[in-house]
């Protein structure tokens, strides 16, 4: 989610990371995931969403899917359709 819907994730090309201030044994900066509350989150219209108002929804809301297909349709498992992060948006 953060990789696709935050300014920092888009700029870094993946999960937003920040330096820890520590170095590894080869002298490289040790990075850690940025807390979810720190990045600038945006919706599909490009509008900034304050973190305290951030909610997640599937690109096609699950209730719409259930109304159209039923609760237990035949097809791909849930992990490849409704629970995969690529199907969500803020």
C-alpha positions as CSV (number, residue, x, y, z in Angstrom):
1,X,0.0,0.0,0.0
2,X,2.6,2.6,1.1
3,X,4.7,1.9,-2.0
4,X,1.9,2.8,-4.4
5,X,-0.1,5.4,-2.4
6,X,2.5,7.6,-0.7
7,X,4.7,10.3,-2.1
8,X,7.7,8.7,-0.4
9,X,6.9,5.2,-1.6
10,X,6.5,6.4,-5.2
11,X,9.7,8.5,-5.0
12,X,11.7,5.5,-3.6
13,X,10.1,3.0,-5.9
14,X,8.9,0.7,-3.1
15,X,8.1,0.6,0.6
16,X,9.2,4.0,2.2
17,X,12.4,3.5,4.2
18,X,14.3,5.8,6.5
19,X,17.9,5.7,7.9
20,X,18.3,4.4,11.4
21,X,21.5,6.3,12.1
22,X,23.4,3.0,12.5
23,X,25.9,1.4,10.1
24,X,26.2,-2.3,9.3
25,X,29.5,-4.1,9.4
26,X,30.4,-2.9,5.9
27,X,29.8,0.8,6.8
28,X,26.4,1.0,5.0
29,X,23.5,2.9,6.5
30,X,20.9,0.5,8.1
31,X,17.5,1.4,6.9
32,X,14.1,0.6,8.4
33,X,10.5,0.9,7.3
34,X,9.0,4.4,7.7
35,X,6.1,4.2,10.2
36,X,2.7,4.3,8.4
37,X,1.8,7.6,10.0
38,X,4.8,9.5,8.6
39,X,4.5,9.4,4.7
40,X,2.2,11.6,2.7
41,X,-0.8,9.4,1.7
42,X,-2.8,10.2,-1.4
43,X,-6.1,8.9,-2.8
44,X,-6.7,7.9,-6.5
45,X,-7.5,11.6,-7.2
46,X,-4.1,12.7,-5.9
47,X,-5.6,14.4,-2.8
48,X,-3.6,14.3,0.4
49,X,-5.3,12.1,3.1
50,X,-4.4,12.9,6.7
51,X,-3.2,9.6,8.4
52,X,-5.9,9.9,11.1
53,X,-8.5,9.8,8.3
54,X,-6.9,7.0,6.3
55,X,-9.0,4.0,5.6
56,X,-8.5,1.2,3.1
57,X,-11.0,-0.1,0.5
58,X,-10.6,-2.5,-2.4
59,X,-10.6,-0.9,-5.8
60,X,-13.9,-2.8,-6.3
61,X,-15.5,-2.8,-2.9
62,X,-16.0,-6.3,-1.5
63,X,-19.7,-5.7,-0.9
64,X,-20.2,-4.9,-4.6
65,X,-18.3,-8.1,-5.5
66,X,-20.5,-10.1,-3.2
67,X,-23.6,-8.5,-4.5
68,X,-22.6,-9.3,-8.1
69,X,-21.0,-12.7,-7.6
70,X,-22.2,-14.1,-4.4
71,X,-20.3,-14.7,-1.2
72,X,-18.5,-17.8,-2.3
73,X,-18.2,-17.7,-6.1
74,X,-16.1,-20.2,-8.0
75,X,-12.8,-18.8,-9.3
76,X,-9.4,-17.8,-8.0
77,X,-8.7,-18.1,-4.3
78,X,-9.2,-15.0,-2.2
79,X,-5.5,-14.4,-1.8
80,X,-5.3,-13.7,-5.5
81,X,-8.4,-11.6,-5.8
82,X,-9.8,-9.7,-2.9
83,X,-7.1,-9.7,-0.3
84,X,-4.1,-8.9,-2.6
85,X,-2.8,-5.4,-1.8
86,X,-2.7,-4.5,-5.5
87,X,-6.6,-4.5,-5.3
88,X,-6.7,-1.9,-2.5
89,X,-6.7,1.9,-2.5
90,X,-6.7,4.5,0.2
